[in-house]
Amino acid sequence: MFSPPTKIQSSKNRSGLITKITAKYGRTDWVLLLLTVGLTFFGGIMIRSTELNRPVTDWWQHWILGGFGLVLALLITRTNYQNLLRFHWYLYGANIVMLAAVMFLGSSAKGAQRWIYIGPFNFQPSEFAKIALIITLAAVLQRRQVKYLSEFVKTLLITIPPWLLVFIQPDLGSSLVFGVIALGMLYWAGANPGWLTLLASPLVAAILYAVYQPLWVAWAGLMAVIAWRTLPWPKISSLIALGINVGFGFLGAVFWNVLKDYQKERLIMFLDPEKDALGAGYHLIQSRIAIGAGGFWGQGITQGTQTQLNFIPEQHTDFIFSAIGEECGFFGCFLLIFTFWYLCWRILKIANTSRDNFGSLLVIGILSMIVFQVVVNIGMNVGIAPVTGIPLPWVSYGRSALLKNFISIGIIESVAAARRTSRR
């Protein structure tokens, strides 16, 4: 017969288990992982509240997929992120093919063609293309600092194909995310800030021309000065920069006609939602009312009048923050924003302590993506940013976005696990 284990044996078994776990996940940032789990759990609660009076169970799907995403993140954590260097062009190419396939095989909804169905499941290729772009840019930029214009242009040439394929779906919000990822990673790789400003300047010029033309003229002049000081052949470069910004001001009307009707409405209503209070401006007005009605402490989960009476369309996705504002109040919104701030701070710390440029750039690319999505989503809910259809990470309902976010955290944790001990 077997003798019962002694206390010493039990202690040794526990010690052995702890040693195995430490060996696998020794430097894992558990706080970062728990923050994402907490956001996912909270998101499920708020999704349930927004759908309490409707026969849907998206909150269960959110939690189930979040659990699957967590397992996936833990598996990625155990892998060596350096392996991505060998496959980055394959990942990039596969995602370009998927984005192109959306044009022919994708399904349309709400004026956009973004999803591909595989049996009963659908997924959004643009979400996973963001990760592929981050991996590819990190692999290209990790070799040396971006000190020459040729390296800067090479990065842009890699970014343009996925950006263009997403833009023509049309998905303006996701296309902006691609641009922000490239800008953030170029800055971290040492690119001249003047080059980054010149890169974004045509879009700014087109907006300023429509809003306040004297400011547009001043902006075009400033870009000419920056080009003079940062680009080769100063005279020619400054004239080109001036011409591009002047030209894009006039071309703003042309680009305006390229946008879909619902995109135009979102931009117009951002400036003055009361122009069409019962139509295109309805989302923004009702969102502001809901957030304002929450007061300091909120009306309580499942108790918000705007939320429970379904005054706000798409509240479980793009406008989840309005439900949080109404039912959790200013205090709940503050805690949520603080959580995102703390999560991003920990991610930035990992980027600073990475053992190599590749890992650091991976983390910065993901951080740029997360920060932009949080700022734009909350901004459009409170009325200081246009409605772009960008979800709130880990909180809004969206299966592809949720999986992408957990995959991103897995990559970050893999980088964290390989940090040099001396820099922790």
N, C-alpha and C positions, 0 to 999 in steps of 0.2 A: 504493500500500500504506500501511496505517496504521503509524506509528512506535510502538514500545513506550513506555508512559508513563514519564516521568522520575520521579526521587525527589520532586522538587518538586511535580509534578502529583499523585502518589499522596498526598503530605502534604496537599495542598489538598483532595483528594477526601475523605480521612478527616476533615479539619477541617470540611468541609461537612456530612458525615454527622453528626458530633457536634453541630454547630450545629442541624441539623434535629431531632435527638433532644432536645436541650436545650430547643428552642422548644416541643416537644410535651409533654415531661415534666420541664421544668426544675426545678420545686419538688416533684416527687413524692418522698414519703418511701420511698426504696427499701429501707431497713432494715425498715420496717413491712411492706412487701410481701413481702420475703424471709422474714420471721418466719412469715407465714401459709403461704407455700410450704413452708417447713421443717416446720411443724406438720402440713401435709397429707401430705407425704412420710413423715414419721415415723408418722402415723396409718395409712397404707397398710401399712407394715411390721408394725405391731402387729395390724392387722386380719388380715393374712395369718397371723401367728403363732397367733391365736385360732381360725383356721379351717383349720389345717394338716392336721388329720385328718378334714376334712369336704369333700365334693365341691362346694365353692362358690368363686367368684372375686370376692367383694365387694371385695377389695383392689385389683384391677385397675379395677373400676368407680369406686372411690374416687379413684384417681389420674387416670383419664380425665376424670371429672367435675370434679376439681380443676383439671386443665389447661384445661378449658372455662371454669370459673369464673375462672381467672386472666386469660384473654383477655377475658372479660366485664368484669372489674375494670379492666383497662387501657383498654378502650373507654370505660367510665364516667369514668375519670380524665381523659380528654381532653374531656369535655363540661363545660359550665358548670352547676354544681349549682343556680344561680339559676333555671334552667329548670323545676325541680321546683315552684316557686311557682305556676306557671301551671296545673299539672296535679294539684295535691295532692288536690283534692276528687274528681277523676275516679278517681285511684288508690284513694282511700278508699272510694268507692262501689263500684268494681269488686271490691275485696277483701271488702266486706260481702256482695255478691252471691255470690262464690265460697264464703264461709263458710256462707251460707244454703243454697247448693246442696249442700254436704256432707250436710246433713240428708236430702236426697231422692235424691242421685245417688252419695253416698259409699259406700265399701266399709268393712266392719267387720273389725277384728282385735283380739284380746285385750281384748274388752269395750269398745272405743271405735270410733267412726265418724269417721275423720279424713282419709281419702285419696280422691282423685278419679282415676279411670283415664281416660286418653286413648290409645286404642289399646293398645300393649304397655307404655306408660309410666304411672307414677302419680306424683302430687305431693301435697304436704300444704299446703293453702292457708293454714293458720295461721302457717306459717313466713314467707311473703311478706306476710301481713297485719301482721306486726310492723314491717316496713320501711314499709309504707303508713301505719301509725299514727305512726311516728316523723316521717315527712315532714309529715303533716297537723298534728301537734302543734307541730312546729317552725315551720310557716307561721303558725299561729295565735298562738303565744307570742312570735314575734320582733318583734311590733309595739311592745310595751311590757312593762315588768316587771309581774309578777303582784302588784299591791299591793291590789287590791280582791277581795272574796269572789266577786263576780259573774264575774270572769275565771277564778278558781279553779274555780267550778262549771261554767263553759263547757268547760273542759278535761276535766272528769270526764264530762260528757255526750258528748263525742267518744269517750272511751275505753270507755264502758260497752257500746255495741253489739257491737264485735268481741270484747271480753272475755266477754260473756254467750254469744255464739254459740260461742266456743271452749270455755267452761266446760261447756256442755250436750252437747258431743260424746260423752263428756266427756274433756277434756284439762286436768287440774288444773295440771300443770307449765307448759304454755304460757300458761294464764290468769294464773298468777302473774307470768310474764314481762311480760305486758301491764301489770299493775299496777306493777311495778318501773320500767318505761320511763316511765310517767306520773309517778311520784314523783320519779325522777331529773331529768326535764326540768322539772317544776314547781320543784324546788329550785334548779336552775340559772337559771331565769327569775325568781328572787327571791321565790318564795312563802314565806310565813311558816312556819318549821319547825313551829310549833305546829299549824297547819292540817294539815300532812302527818302529824303524830303522831295527830291526831284522826281523820284519814282511815283510818289503819291500825288504830286502837284497837279497833273491834268484833271483828276477827279475833283480836287478842291477848286480848281479854276472853273470847271463847268458849273459847280454848285454856286460859287460866288457870283458868277455872271447872272444867274437867275435871281439871286437874293439881293445883292448890292454891288452894282457895277464899279463904282470908285474903288471898292476894296479889291475887286477882281483885277483892276489895273495895277494897284499897289502890289498885289500878290505876284503878278506876272513879272513886275520889275524886280521883286525880291528873288524870284527864281533865277532871273538872269544874273544877278549878283552871286548867288550860290554856285551857279554853273561856272562863272568866271573864276571863282576861288577854288573849286574842287575838281574840275574836269580838265583833261588835256586840251590844247588849242583853245585858250580862254575866249578869244573874240568869237570864234565860230561857235563854240559851245554855248556861250551866253545868248547869241542870236537865235540858236536853235531852241534853247529853253524858253526864251521869250516868245518865239513863234508858236511853239507847241501850246503854251498856256493861253496865248491869245486865241489861237485856233480852236482849242478845246472849249473856250468860252462860247464862241459862236456855234461850235458843233454840239453844244449841250442840247439844243432843240432837236438835232438829228438823233442823238442818243436817246432822247426822251421818247421819240416815236418807236424806238426799238423795244422799249419796255412793254410788258403786257399791261392790260387795263387795270388789273388788280394791283400791280406794282405801282402804277401811277397814282392810284387812289390812296395807297398806303403812304406815299410820300407827301401828297397834298394834304391828307387828313392829319399827318403829323404836325404840320404847321398850323392848321386851323380845323380841328375835328368838328367844331360846331357848324361848319359849312354844310355837312350832311349828317346831322345828329342821329338820324334813323337808318342811315345806310353805311357808307364806308367809315365814318367817324364813330360808329356805335361802339366798337370794341374799346377804343381809347377812353371814351367818355365813361362807359360803365366800369372799366378797370379803375379809373381814378375815383369814381364814386365808392367802389368797393373798398379800396385801400383807405380812403378817408373815413369810411364808416367804421373801420376797425378800431379807431382811437389808439390809446396806448396799450391796453391789454388784449384787445380783440373781443369779438362776440362769442368766441368759443368754437371748437371744432364741431362741424355739422350744424352750427347755429347762424351762420352768416346769411343774411336775407338775399343779397345779390347772388351769392353762390348757390344757395339752395333753391332759389326760384329760377335758376338758369338764365340770368340776365346776360351773362358773358359767354359767348360762343368759344369753343376750343379752350376752355379753362383748364382742362386736365393736361394740356400740352403747352402751347405758347404762353398762355395767361395764367399759369399756376401761381405765379407770385401775387396776383390780385386776390386769389383765395386765401393765401397765407396772410396778406395784409389785412383782409377783413376778419378772418377768424382767429388769427394769432396777434394781430395788432402791431404797433410799432416795435414793441419788445421782441416779438417773434421774428419780425423782419430783421431787426438788429442782430439777433442771435444767428440767423441764417447767413447774413452778410459777413459777420465775424467768422463763422465757420469756414466760409469760402476763403476769406482772407488768410486765416490760419493754415488752411490746406495749401493755398498757393505759396505761402511763406515757407512751408516745409518742402515743397517741391523745388523752390528756388535754392534752398539750402542744399538739397541733393545735387542740383546742377553745379553749385559752387564747389562741392567736395567730390565730384566724379573723378575717377582715376585717369580718364582720357577725354579728349575732345569729342569723340563720337558719342559717348554716354552723356556728356554735358549738353551737346546739341540736341540729342533726342529729348532730353528732359525739358529744355527750353522751348522746343517746338510744341510739345504737349502743353506746357504752361501757357504759351501764347494763345493756343486754341481755347483752353479753359477760361482764361481771363476775359478774352473777347466775348465768348458766349455768355458768361455771367453778366458782364457789363451791359451788353446789348439787350439781353432778355429782361433784366430788371429795368433798364432804361426805357424800353418800349412799354412796359407795364405802368410806369409812373408818368409817361408822356414826354420824356426828354430824348427819345430816340425813335426813329421810324419803325414800324412793324415789319420785321424781316423774316419771321418764321423760324427763329433760332430758339431751341429749347433750353431750359435751365438744367445744366448737367446734374445727373443722378436724381433729379427731383421731378422733372416733367416726364410724362409718358411718351415713350418712343423706343421701340425695341432695338433698332439698329444703333441709335445714339447711345443707349445704355450699354450695349455690348462694347461699342467702340470706346466708351469711357473706361470700362473695366480693363479692356485690353491695354489701354494707355497707362493705367495705374500699374498693371503688371510689368510693363516695360520700365516704368520709373522705379519700381521696387527691385527689378533685376539690376538696374544701375546702382541703386542704393546698396544692394548686397555686395557689390564689388568695390565699394569705396575703400580708399586707403585708410587704415586705422589711424594713422598720424594726423589725418585731416578731419577727423570726426569731432 
